[in-house]
Amino acid sequence: MSHGRARTFEGKARTFKSEQELRRQRQDIQTQRERLRTILRRIRNAYLSLKCPGCKNTFTSKGNHCLKVLRCGHSLCKVCVPVYTVKCTCFCPVDNVETIVERKLATNKQVAAILERLELLFSNRKYIP
């Protein structure tokens, strides 16, 4: 084999290895993309399952459907608290435990912060499952 042919052969071999590596990288990117889509889908489903047991609306970080914590640990949205309240006593629709409502019920600020982030993720951006 002549010197020129050997160089051509080596060049083709390098090109072939580069193409193989490129294919492998593309496949890795595709696999990672699918994993991310699966994770996003699961997070979105978890977010949408955070529903008020009274009205079945998804809790929000602010507004009428922000969650209020009852004494039993369950939550109702702001709209449902008066619905389940009789003479300053709110009855939990899940376990019927009484919560005295003398003033505003507490908001779980940590959960509200998580809800706010999820709202931003799934409402204001293009969501691709």
SULGI-V392511 format. One record per backbone hydrogen bond with DSSP energy under -1.0 kcal/mol. NH is the residue of the N-H (numbers start at 1). CO is the residue of the C=O. If there is no record, write none. Layout:
<<NH;CO> <NH;CO>>
This chain:
<<6;2> <7;3> <8;4> <9;5> <10;6> <11;7> <12;8> <13;9> <14;10> <15;11> <16;12> <17;13> <18;14> <19;15> <20;16> <21;17> <22;18> <23;19> <24;20> <25;21> <26;22> <27;23> <28;24> <29;25> <30;26> <31;27> <32;28> <33;29> <34;30> <35;31> <36;32> <37;33> <38;34> <39;35> <40;36> <41;37> <42;38> <43;39> <44;40> <45;41> <46;42> <47;43> <48;44> <49;45> <50;47> <51;49> <52;57> <56;52> <59;50> <60;65> <66;63> <68;76> <69;106> <70;74> <73;70> <76;68> <78;66> <79;64> <81;77> <84;80> <86;89> <89;86> <90;99> <91;84> <92;97> <96;92> <99;90> <101;88> <109;107> <112;108> <113;109> <114;110> <115;111> <116;112> <117;113> <118;114> <119;115> <120;116> <121;117> <122;118> <123;119>>
